[in-house]
Amino acid sequence: MIISKLTKKAQTTIPQAVRTALGLRAGDAIAYAIEDGRAVLTRFEAQADDPFATFSEWGSAADAKAYGKL
C-alpha cells in the first residue's frame, strides 16, 4: 500500500510510484471516482472537441458524407 498525507489546505503529493504506474507528468489531469467508499484515481484522457463523438449511431459513412463539412 502506498500512502501520502493530506495538508491543512487539502492538498497531497501523488507518490512517485503512483505517478510512474499511471504515466503522470506535470500538467496532466487526474480523474477521481468514488466507488464503494474508496477513491479511484486515474489519468484523465481529454476527449476530442467533437460534440458528436459519443453518438455512435451517427457514425455511418452516409452520415459522414452528409454532415462531414458542418
PDB file of N, CA, C and O in Angstrom, chain B, residues numbered from 101:
ATOM      1  N   MET B 101       0.843  -1.179   0.000  1.00  0.00           N
ATOM      2  CA  MET B 101       0.000   0.000   0.000  1.00  0.00           C
ATOM      3  C   MET B 101       0.886   1.240   0.000  1.00  0.00           C
ATOM      4  O   MET B 101       1.889   1.299   0.711  1.00  0.00           O
ATOM      5  N   ILE B 102       0.510   2.213  -0.794  1.00  0.00           N
ATOM      6  CA  ILE B 102       1.248   3.472  -0.884  1.00  0.00           C
ATOM      7  C   ILE B 102       0.416   4.541  -0.179  1.00  0.00           C
ATOM      8  O   ILE B 102      -0.790   4.641  -0.404  1.00  0.00           O
ATOM      9  N   ILE B 103       1.053   5.331   0.663  1.00  0.00           N
ATOM     10  CA  ILE B 103       0.343   6.312   1.491  1.00  0.00           C
ATOM     11  C   ILE B 103       0.940   7.698   1.294  1.00  0.00           C
ATOM     12  O   ILE B 103       2.154   7.852   1.156  1.00  0.00           O
ATOM     13  N   SER B 104       0.067   8.710   1.283  1.00  0.00           N
ATOM     14  CA  SER B 104       0.510  10.098   1.327  1.00  0.00           C
ATOM     15  C   SER B 104      -0.392  10.839   2.311  1.00  0.00           C
ATOM     16  O   SER B 104      -1.485  10.368   2.625  1.00  0.00           O
ATOM     17  N   LYS B 105       0.054  11.982   2.793  1.00  0.00           N
ATOM     18  CA  LYS B 105      -0.702  12.738   3.786  1.00  0.00           C
ATOM     19  C   LYS B 105      -1.404  13.921   3.143  1.00  0.00           C
ATOM     20  O   LYS B 105      -0.968  14.443   2.117  1.00  0.00           O
ATOM     21  N   LEU B 106      -2.497  14.332   3.763  1.00  0.00           N
ATOM     22  CA  LEU B 106      -3.266  15.484   3.338  1.00  0.00           C
ATOM     23  C   LEU B 106      -2.836  16.694   4.158  1.00  0.00           C
ATOM     24  O   LEU B 106      -2.733  16.606   5.381  1.00  0.00           O
ATOM     25  N   THR B 107      -2.585  17.822   3.499  1.00  0.00           N
ATOM     26  CA  THR B 107      -2.184  19.039   4.207  1.00  0.00           C
ATOM     27  C   THR B 107      -3.422  19.771   4.736  1.00  0.00           C
ATOM     28  O   THR B 107      -4.553  19.374   4.456  1.00  0.00           O
ATOM     29  N   LYS B 108      -3.199  20.826   5.493  1.00  0.00           N
ATOM     30  CA  LYS B 108      -4.297  21.642   6.014  1.00  0.00           C
ATOM     31  C   LYS B 108      -5.102  22.272   4.883  1.00  0.00           C
ATOM     32  O   LYS B 108      -6.278  22.587   5.068  1.00  0.00           O
ATOM     33  N   LYS B 109      -4.490  22.459   3.718  1.00  0.00           N
ATOM     34  CA  LYS B 109      -5.177  23.031   2.558  1.00  0.00           C
ATOM     35  C   LYS B 109      -5.787  21.939   1.664  1.00  0.00           C
ATOM     36  O   LYS B 109      -6.134  22.200   0.512  1.00  0.00           O
ATOM     37  N   ALA B 110      -5.913  20.735   2.193  1.00  0.00           N
ATOM     38  CA  ALA B 110      -6.493  19.588   1.478  1.00  0.00           C
ATOM     39  C   ALA B 110      -5.693  19.223   0.227  1.00  0.00           C
ATOM     40  O   ALA B 110      -6.265  18.820  -0.786  1.00  0.00           O
ATOM     41  N   GLN B 111      -4.384  19.364   0.302  1.00  0.00           N
ATOM     42  CA  GLN B 111      -3.506  19.012  -0.812  1.00  0.00           C
ATOM     43  C   GLN B 111      -2.672  17.797  -0.438  1.00  0.00           C
ATOM     44  O   GLN B 111      -2.437  17.530   0.740  1.00  0.00           O
ATOM     45  N   THR B 112      -2.234  17.072  -1.442  1.00  0.00           N
ATOM     46  CA  THR B 112      -1.359  15.934  -1.221  1.00  0.00           C
ATOM     47  C   THR B 112      -0.405  15.825  -2.401  1.00  0.00           C
ATOM     48  O   THR B 112      -0.665  16.378  -3.470  1.00  0.00           O
ATOM     49  N   THR B 113       0.686  15.122  -2.210  1.00  0.00           N
ATOM     50  CA  THR B 113       1.614  14.814  -3.287  1.00  0.00           C
ATOM     51  C   THR B 113       1.320  13.393  -3.739  1.00  0.00           C
ATOM     52  O   THR B 113       1.213  12.482  -2.918  1.00  0.00           O
ATOM     53  N   ILE B 114       1.191  13.208  -5.038  1.00  0.00           N
ATOM     54  CA  ILE B 114       0.987  11.859  -5.555  1.00  0.00           C
ATOM     55  C   ILE B 114       2.358  11.178  -5.549  1.00  0.00           C
ATOM     56  O   ILE B 114       3.285  11.653  -6.205  1.00  0.00           O
ATOM     57  N   PRO B 115       2.491  10.089  -4.827  1.00  0.00           N
ATOM     58  CA  PRO B 115       3.786   9.425  -4.709  1.00  0.00           C
ATOM     59  C   PRO B 115       4.359   9.005  -6.074  1.00  0.00           C
ATOM     60  O   PRO B 115       3.619   8.711  -7.013  1.00  0.00           O
ATOM     61  N   GLN B 116       5.662   8.988  -6.151  1.00  0.00           N
ATOM     62  CA  GLN B 116       6.368   8.661  -7.395  1.00  0.00           C
ATOM     63  C   GLN B 116       5.917   7.319  -7.968  1.00  0.00           C
ATOM     64  O   GLN B 116       5.742   7.204  -9.181  1.00  0.00           O
ATOM     65  N   ALA B 117       5.730   6.322  -7.143  1.00  0.00           N
ATOM     66  CA  ALA B 117       5.322   5.007  -7.636  1.00  0.00           C
ATOM     67  C   ALA B 117       3.970   5.072  -8.352  1.00  0.00           C
ATOM     68  O   ALA B 117       3.761   4.388  -9.353  1.00  0.00           O
ATOM     69  N   VAL B 118       3.060   5.894  -7.837  1.00  0.00           N
ATOM     70  CA  VAL B 118       1.748   6.055  -8.463  1.00  0.00           C
ATOM     71  C   VAL B 118       1.882   6.831  -9.770  1.00  0.00           C
ATOM     72  O   VAL B 118       1.284   6.460 -10.780  1.00  0.00           O
ATOM     73  N   ARG B 119       2.669   7.911  -9.749  1.00  0.00           N
ATOM     74  CA  ARG B 119       2.879   8.700 -10.976  1.00  0.00           C
ATOM     75  C   ARG B 119       3.484   7.851 -12.078  1.00  0.00           C
ATOM     76  O   ARG B 119       3.092   7.959 -13.240  1.00  0.00           O
ATOM     77  N   THR B 120       4.428   7.016 -11.717  1.00  0.00           N
ATOM     78  CA  THR B 120       5.075   6.143 -12.693  1.00  0.00           C
ATOM     79  C   THR B 120       4.085   5.117 -13.239  1.00  0.00           C
ATOM     80  O   THR B 120       4.019   4.900 -14.449  1.00  0.00           O
ATOM     81  N   ALA B 121       3.322   4.491 -12.355  1.00  0.00           N
ATOM     82  CA  ALA B 121       2.370   3.463 -12.773  1.00  0.00           C
ATOM     83  C   ALA B 121       1.308   4.020 -13.716  1.00  0.00           C
ATOM     84  O   ALA B 121       0.875   3.335 -14.642  1.00  0.00           O
ATOM     85  N   LEU B 122       0.889   5.264 -13.479  1.00  0.00           N
ATOM     86  CA  LEU B 122      -0.144   5.884 -14.315  1.00  0.00           C
ATOM     87  C   LEU B 122       0.429   6.700 -15.461  1.00  0.00           C
ATOM     88  O   LEU B 122      -0.320   7.193 -16.303  1.00  0.00           O
ATOM     89  N   GLY B 123       1.752   6.848 -15.504  1.00  0.00           N
ATOM     90  CA  GLY B 123       2.378   7.640 -16.559  1.00  0.00           C
ATOM     91  C   GLY B 123       2.061   9.117 -16.434  1.00  0.00           C
ATOM     92  O   GLY B 123       1.922   9.811 -17.441  1.00  0.00           O
ATOM     93  N   LEU B 124       1.946   9.605 -15.207  1.00  0.00           N
ATOM     94  CA  LEU B 124       1.590  11.007 -14.966  1.00  0.00           C
ATOM     95  C   LEU B 124       2.806  11.910 -15.032  1.00  0.00           C
ATOM     96  O   LEU B 124       3.895  11.554 -14.581  1.00  0.00           O
ATOM     97  N   ARG B 125       2.596  13.085 -15.603  1.00  0.00           N
ATOM     98  CA  ARG B 125       3.633  14.125 -15.670  1.00  0.00           C
ATOM     99  C   ARG B 125       3.023  15.445 -15.242  1.00  0.00           C
ATOM    100  O   ARG B 125       1.801  15.569 -15.164  1.00  0.00           O
ATOM    101  N   ALA B 126       3.845  16.414 -14.969  1.00  0.00           N
ATOM    102  CA  ALA B 126       3.366  17.735 -14.575  1.00  0.00           C
ATOM    103  C   ALA B 126       2.401  18.268 -15.631  1.00  0.00           C
ATOM    104  O   ALA B 126       2.684  18.210 -16.828  1.00  0.00           O
ATOM    105  N   GLY B 127       1.276  18.779 -15.183  1.00  0.00           N
ATOM    106  CA  GLY B 127       0.280  19.335 -16.079  1.00  0.00           C
ATOM    107  C   GLY B 127      -0.799  18.348 -16.503  1.00  0.00           C
ATOM    108  O   GLY B 127      -1.808  18.761 -17.075  1.00  0.00           O
ATOM    109  N   ASP B 128      -0.617  17.064 -16.241  1.00  0.00           N
ATOM    110  CA  ASP B 128      -1.630  16.067 -16.597  1.00  0.00           C
ATOM    111  C   ASP B 128      -2.864  16.236 -15.709  1.00  0.00           C
ATOM    112  O   ASP B 128      -2.764  16.663 -14.559  1.00  0.00           O
ATOM    113  N   ALA B 129      -4.012  15.897 -16.257  1.00  0.00           N
ATOM    114  CA  ALA B 129      -5.260  15.937 -15.497  1.00  0.00           C
ATOM    115  C   ALA B 129      -5.489  14.578 -14.855  1.00  0.00           C
ATOM    116  O   ALA B 129      -5.111  13.542 -15.403  1.00  0.00           O
ATOM    117  N   ILE B 130      -6.115  14.601 -13.685  1.00  0.00           N
ATOM    118  CA  ILE B 130      -6.399  13.383 -12.933  1.00  0.00           C
ATOM    119  C   ILE B 130      -7.902  13.323 -12.689  1.00  0.00           C
ATOM    120  O   ILE B 130      -8.524  14.330 -12.351  1.00  0.00           O
ATOM    121  N   ALA B 131      -8.480  12.144 -12.860  1.00  0.00           N
ATOM    122  CA  ALA B 131      -9.908  11.941 -12.600  1.00  0.00           C
ATOM    123  C   ALA B 131     -10.055  11.094 -11.336  1.00  0.00           C
ATOM    124  O   ALA B 131      -9.265  10.183 -11.088  1.00  0.00           O
ATOM    125  N   TYR B 132     -11.070  11.409 -10.551  1.00  0.00           N
ATOM    126  CA  TYR B 132     -11.370  10.665  -9.337  1.00  0.00           C
ATOM    127  C   TYR B 132     -12.768  10.079  -9.453  1.00  0.00           C
ATOM    128  O   TYR B 132     -13.692  10.752  -9.910  1.00  0.00           O
ATOM    129  N   ALA B 133     -12.924   8.839  -9.045  1.00  0.00           N
ATOM    130  CA  ALA B 133     -14.238   8.206  -8.973  1.00  0.00           C
ATOM    131  C   ALA B 133     -14.385   7.627  -7.573  1.00  0.00           C
ATOM    132  O   ALA B 133     -13.449   7.034  -7.036  1.00  0.00           O
ATOM    133  N   ILE B 134     -15.563   7.802  -6.985  1.00  0.00           N
ATOM    134  CA  ILE B 134     -15.833   7.246  -5.670  1.00  0.00           C
ATOM    135  C   ILE B 134     -16.608   5.952  -5.889  1.00  0.00           C
ATOM    136  O   ILE B 134     -17.706   5.959  -6.446  1.00  0.00           O
ATOM    137  N   GLU B 135     -16.022   4.834  -5.441  1.00  0.00           N
ATOM    138  CA  GLU B 135     -16.628   3.520  -5.617  1.00  0.00           C
ATOM    139  C   GLU B 135     -16.569   2.750  -4.305  1.00  0.00           C
ATOM    140  O   GLU B 135     -15.488   2.446  -3.799  1.00  0.00           O
ATOM    141  N   ASP B 136     -17.715   2.444  -3.771  1.00  0.00           N
ATOM    142  CA  ASP B 136     -17.805   1.665  -2.529  1.00  0.00           C
ATOM    143  C   ASP B 136     -16.952   2.247  -1.410  1.00  0.00           C
ATOM    144  O   ASP B 136     -16.243   1.515  -0.720  1.00  0.00           O
ATOM    145  N   GLY B 137     -17.018   3.559  -1.231  1.00  0.00           N
ATOM    146  CA  GLY B 137     -16.289   4.200  -0.152  1.00  0.00           C
ATOM    147  C   GLY B 137     -14.807   4.385  -0.408  1.00  0.00           C
ATOM    148  O   GLY B 137     -14.065   4.740   0.508  1.00  0.00           O
ATOM    149  N   ARG B 138     -14.363   4.154  -1.627  1.00  0.00           N
ATOM    150  CA  ARG B 138     -12.951   4.326  -1.997  1.00  0.00           C
ATOM    151  C   ARG B 138     -12.841   5.317  -3.136  1.00  0.00           C
ATOM    152  O   ARG B 138     -13.732   5.415  -3.980  1.00  0.00           O
ATOM    153  N   ALA B 139     -11.747   6.047  -3.151  1.00  0.00           N
ATOM    154  CA  ALA B 139     -11.474   6.959  -4.261  1.00  0.00           C
ATOM    155  C   ALA B 139     -10.545   6.243  -5.242  1.00  0.00           C
ATOM    156  O   ALA B 139      -9.492   5.731  -4.862  1.00  0.00           O
ATOM    157  N   VAL B 140     -10.953   6.220  -6.493  1.00  0.00           N
ATOM    158  CA  VAL B 140     -10.145   5.607  -7.542  1.00  0.00           C
ATOM    159  C   VAL B 140      -9.567   6.737  -8.392  1.00  0.00           C
ATOM    160  O   VAL B 140     -10.304   7.526  -8.984  1.00  0.00           O
ATOM    161  N   LEU B 141      -8.260   6.798  -8.440  1.00  0.00           N
ATOM    162  CA  LEU B 141      -7.559   7.863  -9.151  1.00  0.00           C
ATOM    163  C   LEU B 141      -7.073   7.310 -10.492  1.00  0.00           C
ATOM    164  O   LEU B 141      -6.429   6.262 -10.536  1.00  0.00           O
ATOM    165  N   THR B 142      -7.379   8.014 -11.579  1.00  0.00           N
ATOM    166  CA  THR B 142      -6.924   7.599 -12.899  1.00  0.00           C
ATOM    167  C   THR B 142      -6.415   8.799 -13.679  1.00  0.00           C
ATOM    168  O   THR B 142      -6.768   9.942 -13.391  1.00  0.00           O
ATOM    169  N   ARG B 143      -5.597   8.525 -14.653  1.00  0.00           N
ATOM    170  CA  ARG B 143      -5.143   9.577 -15.557  1.00  0.00           C
ATOM    171  C   ARG B 143      -6.322   9.962 -16.439  1.00  0.00           C
ATOM    172  O   ARG B 143      -6.980   9.086 -17.002  1.00  0.00           O
ATOM    173  N   PHE B 144      -6.600  11.244 -16.569  1.00  0.00           N
ATOM    174  CA  PHE B 144      -7.723  11.715 -17.366  1.00  0.00           C
ATOM    175  C   PHE B 144      -7.266  11.960 -18.784  1.00  0.00           C
ATOM    176  O   PHE B 144      -6.335  12.727 -19.031  1.00  0.00           O
ATOM    177  N   GLU B 145      -7.924  11.308 -19.702  1.00  0.00           N
ATOM    178  CA  GLU B 145      -7.636  11.498 -21.120  1.00  0.00           C
ATOM    179  C   GLU B 145      -8.718  12.402 -21.686  1.00  0.00           C
ATOM    180  O   GLU B 145      -9.887  12.018 -21.723  1.00  0.00           O
ATOM    181  N   ALA B 146      -8.353  13.578 -22.119  1.00  0.00           N
ATOM    182  CA  ALA B 146      -9.319  14.529 -22.665  1.00  0.00           C
ATOM    183  C   ALA B 146      -9.943  13.972 -23.935  1.00  0.00           C
ATOM    184  O   ALA B 146      -9.272  13.342 -24.753  1.00  0.00           O
ATOM    185  N   GLN B 147     -11.221  14.214 -24.082  1.00  0.00           N
ATOM    186  CA  GLN B 147     -11.940  13.788 -25.274  1.00  0.00           C
ATOM    187  C   GLN B 147     -11.725  14.812 -26.381  1.00  0.00           C
ATOM    188  O   GLN B 147     -11.390  15.967 -26.119  1.00  0.00           O
ATOM    189  N   ALA B 148     -11.919  14.379 -27.602  1.00  0.00           N
ATOM    190  CA  ALA B 148     -11.821  15.282 -28.743  1.00  0.00           C
ATOM    191  C   ALA B 148     -12.901  16.357 -28.614  1.00  0.00           C
ATOM    192  O   ALA B 148     -13.892  16.165 -27.910  1.00  0.00           O
ATOM    193  N   ASP B 149     -12.709  17.463 -29.280  1.00  0.00           N
ATOM    194  CA  ASP B 149     -13.668  18.555 -29.229  1.00  0.00           C
ATOM    195  C   ASP B 149     -14.904  18.287 -30.080  1.00  0.00           C
ATOM    196  O   ASP B 149     -15.718  19.189 -30.281  1.00  0.00           O
ATOM    197  N   ASP B 150     -15.057  17.077 -30.577  1.00  0.00           N
ATOM    198  CA  ASP B 150     -16.205  16.724 -31.393  1.00  0.00           C
ATOM    199  C   ASP B 150     -17.395  16.445 -30.484  1.00  0.00           C
ATOM    200  O   ASP B 150     -17.401  15.432 -29.784  1.00  0.00           O
ATOM    201  N   PRO B 151     -18.406  17.318 -30.476  1.00  0.00           N
ATOM    202  CA  PRO B 151     -19.541  17.111 -29.578  1.00  0.00           C
ATOM    203  C   PRO B 151     -20.367  15.879 -29.931  1.00  0.00           C
ATOM    204  O   PRO B 151     -21.174  15.426 -29.118  1.00  0.00           O
ATOM    205  N   PHE B 152     -20.181  15.335 -31.117  1.00  0.00           N
ATOM    206  CA  PHE B 152     -20.952  14.171 -31.546  1.00  0.00           C
ATOM    207  C   PHE B 152     -20.164  12.869 -31.421  1.00  0.00           C
ATOM    208  O   PHE B 152     -20.635  11.823 -31.868  1.00  0.00           O
ATOM    209  N   ALA B 153     -18.995  12.914 -30.832  1.00  0.00           N
ATOM    210  CA  ALA B 153     -18.132  11.740 -30.744  1.00  0.00           C
ATOM    211  C   ALA B 153     -18.793  10.594 -29.983  1.00  0.00           C
ATOM    212  O   ALA B 153     -18.512   9.429 -30.265  1.00  0.00           O
ATOM    213  N   THR B 154     -19.653  10.900 -29.037  1.00  0.00           N
ATOM    214  CA  THR B 154     -20.293   9.850 -28.249  1.00  0.00           C
ATOM    215  C   THR B 154     -21.522   9.260 -28.924  1.00  0.00           C
ATOM    216  O   THR B 154     -22.071   8.269 -28.441  1.00  0.00           O
ATOM    217  N   PHE B 155     -21.963   9.849 -30.030  1.00  0.00           N
ATOM    218  CA  PHE B 155     -23.145   9.362 -30.729  1.00  0.00           C
ATOM    219  C   PHE B 155     -22.736   8.390 -31.827  1.00  0.00           C
ATOM    220  O   PHE B 155     -22.645   8.768 -32.995  1.00  0.00           O
ATOM    221  N   SER B 156     -22.492   7.143 -31.454  1.00  0.00           N
ATOM    222  CA  SER B 156     -22.023   6.157 -32.426  1.00  0.00           C
ATOM    223  C   SER B 156     -23.077   5.856 -33.484  1.00  0.00           C
ATOM    224  O   SER B 156     -22.739   5.424 -34.586  1.00  0.00           O
ATOM    225  N   GLU B 157     -24.351   6.077 -33.163  1.00  0.00           N
ATOM    226  CA  GLU B 157     -25.388   5.803 -34.150  1.00  0.00           C
ATOM    227  C   GLU B 157     -25.329   6.772 -35.335  1.00  0.00           C
ATOM    228  O   GLU B 157     -25.987   6.551 -36.351  1.00  0.00           O
ATOM    229  N   TRP B 158     -24.541   7.845 -35.205  1.00  0.00           N
ATOM    230  CA  TRP B 158     -24.381   8.801 -36.290  1.00  0.00           C
ATOM    231  C   TRP B 158     -23.019   8.649 -36.955  1.00  0.00           C
ATOM    232  O   TRP B 158     -22.507   9.598 -37.548  1.00  0.00           O
ATOM    233  N   GLY B 159     -22.443   7.484 -36.863  1.00  0.00           N
ATOM    234  CA  GLY B 159     -21.090   7.281 -37.356  1.00  0.00           C
ATOM    235  C   GLY B 159     -20.983   6.553 -38.677  1.00  0.00           C
ATOM    236  O   GLY B 159     -19.909   6.058 -39.021  1.00  0.00           O
ATOM    237  N   SER B 160     -22.063   6.475 -39.421  1.00  0.00           N
ATOM    238  CA  SER B 160     -22.008   5.734 -40.687  1.00  0.00           C
ATOM    239  C   SER B 160     -21.330   6.562 -41.769  1.00  0.00           C
ATOM    240  O   SER B 160     -21.146   7.770 -41.619  1.00  0.00           O
ATOM    241  N   ALA B 161     -20.964   5.903 -42.852  1.00  0.00           N
ATOM    242  CA  ALA B 161     -20.351   6.590 -43.997  1.00  0.00           C
ATOM    243  C   ALA B 161     -21.320   7.592 -44.594  1.00  0.00           C
ATOM    244  O   ALA B 161     -20.905   8.663 -45.038  1.00  0.00           O
ATOM    245  N   ALA B 162     -22.619   7.260 -44.615  1.00  0.00           N
ATOM    246  CA  ALA B 162     -23.631   8.169 -45.148  1.00  0.00           C
ATOM    247  C   ALA B 162     -23.710   9.435 -44.304  1.00  0.00           C
ATOM    248  O   ALA B 162     -23.839  10.535 -44.841  1.00  0.00           O
ATOM    249  N   ASP B 163     -23.635   9.282 -42.983  1.00  0.00           N
ATOM    250  CA  ASP B 163     -23.656  10.450 -42.102  1.00  0.00           C
ATOM    251  C   ASP B 163     -22.422  11.310 -42.320  1.00  0.00           C
ATOM    252  O   ASP B 163     -22.521  12.536 -42.381  1.00  0.00           O
ATOM    253  N   ALA B 164     -21.273  10.684 -42.436  1.00  0.00           N
ATOM    254  CA  ALA B 164     -20.044  11.446 -42.659  1.00  0.00           C
ATOM    255  C   ALA B 164     -20.135  12.228 -43.958  1.00  0.00           C
ATOM    256  O   ALA B 164     -19.705  13.379 -44.024  1.00  0.00           O
ATOM    257  N   LYS B 165     -20.692  11.609 -44.989  1.00  0.00           N
ATOM    258  CA  LYS B 165     -20.837  12.291 -46.285  1.00  0.00           C
ATOM    259  C   LYS B 165     -21.823  13.443 -46.182  1.00  0.00           C
ATOM    260  O   LYS B 165     -21.578  14.524 -46.720  1.00  0.00           O
ATOM    261  N   ALA B 166     -22.939  13.217 -45.492  1.00  0.00           N
ATOM    262  CA  ALA B 166     -23.987  14.234 -45.406  1.00  0.00           C
ATOM    263  C   ALA B 166     -23.621  15.385 -44.470  1.00  0.00           C
ATOM    264  O   ALA B 166     -23.955  16.538 -44.740  1.00  0.00           O
ATOM    265  N   TYR B 167     -22.942  15.074 -43.382  1.00  0.00           N
ATOM    266  CA  TYR B 167     -22.714  16.093 -42.356  1.00  0.00           C
ATOM    267  C   TYR B 167     -21.231  16.395 -42.104  1.00  0.00           C
ATOM    268  O   TYR B 167     -20.908  17.166 -41.200  1.00  0.00           O
ATOM    269  N   GLY B 168     -20.345  15.810 -42.874  1.00  0.00           N
ATOM    270  CA  GLY B 168     -18.920  15.928 -42.621  1.00  0.00           C
ATOM    271  C   GLY B 168     -18.343  17.331 -42.696  1.00  0.00           C
ATOM    272  O   GLY B 168     -17.326  17.614 -42.064  1.00  0.00           O
ATOM    273  N   LYS B 169     -18.972  18.208 -43.453  1.00  0.00           N
ATOM    274  CA  LYS B 169     -18.423  19.559 -43.626  1.00  0.00           C
ATOM    275  C   LYS B 169     -19.089  20.599 -42.740  1.00  0.00           C
ATOM    276  O   LYS B 169     -18.832  21.794 -42.890  1.00  0.00           O
ATOM    277  N   LEU B 170     -19.941  20.162 -41.820  1.00  0.00           N
ATOM    278  CA  LEU B 170     -20.615  21.113 -40.925  1.00  0.00           C
ATOM    279  C   LEU B 170     -19.691  21.619 -39.847  1.00  0.00           C
ATOM    280  O   LEU B 170     -20.100  22.425 -39.011  1.00  0.00           O
TER     281      LEU B 170
END
